[in-house]
Amino acid sequence: MIPVLVTGAAGFIGYHLAARLLAEGRPVVGIDNLTPYYDVALKQARVRELEAHANFRFVGLDLSDRRAVTELFAEHRFEIVYHLAAQAGVRHSLSDPHAYVASNIDAFLNLLESCRRGEIRHLVYASSSSVYGAATKLPYSTHQNVDHPLSLYGATKKANELMAHSYSHLFRLPTTGLRFFTVYGPWGRPDMAYFLFVKAILAGEPINVFNNGEMARDFTYVDDIVEAVVRVGDCPAAPNPAWDGGAPDPASSDAPYRLYNIGNHSPVKLTDFIAVIEAALGKQAIKHFLPMQPGDVPATFADVADLTRDFDFSPKTPIEVGVARFVEWYRAYYGVTSATGASEFKDS
């Protein structure tokens, strides 16, 4: 069986996607450069979980290294490429912008080149709800203009969509971009708010609540994200026969190019999300209210009508269920045995 490639396999979503594909009996090559943006030990633990499968091969590789990417594609013939590797984080892009150009632009170009030369059946890549930027019309639709990003991170994701379209047009490479909305769940990223909240609450430390809690996010459970990614990956993007250059639809093209939102299409106020975490932990948070941070937006809300229409799926895991699963994983992974945050064998 021809393997699939998962970039960012040591990352949060990449790990879950690789695990799902392996469970289906599909051979997976996973690559990651194990960047120290957050705890490398967590990334290594994810890789160990994947390496328990005979059909998994891990390659330590930086996608911004053109030669290394070319050699990887020369060694393997891939059917589908799932590109989830990226330098993530809106706030971090304010302090280290060059990392985003190397990881999100240079790396994506190297991947596009190898995909088109390797005649890949389908390139599926992670975009982000951050591309909507200054847009205030909710819910966010892939058919609306997104030319006003509020962070360099969002700008690089928008650039990925534009770069993908050019390759779909020039080389008929099927590409599908997926705009993820605030993904959470077990094995999550330690820099994400829900992870920081759980850690701080258990330790009896205050949590930072930005925009005085007047934020709303379309929290999307990771298993729902993976289900959508797998369904999309198995159906290569096709040209839209109704596409009109006189009134161009941003979500499709006369090339094999598509964009979809993947969100829970049910935004939750930040204070309500914190209440769910408190209930799962059995402990109240000490809240430190702060103003809106640069690059943030007040609310996100995904229109997933196209995803439902084309793939008969829309995310639906309630936050009460998803948060409880994350807390259960957190306690097990870090050995937290009580609501006081006492650790049996690991430090968080």
Disulfide bonds with the S-S distance in Angstrom:
none
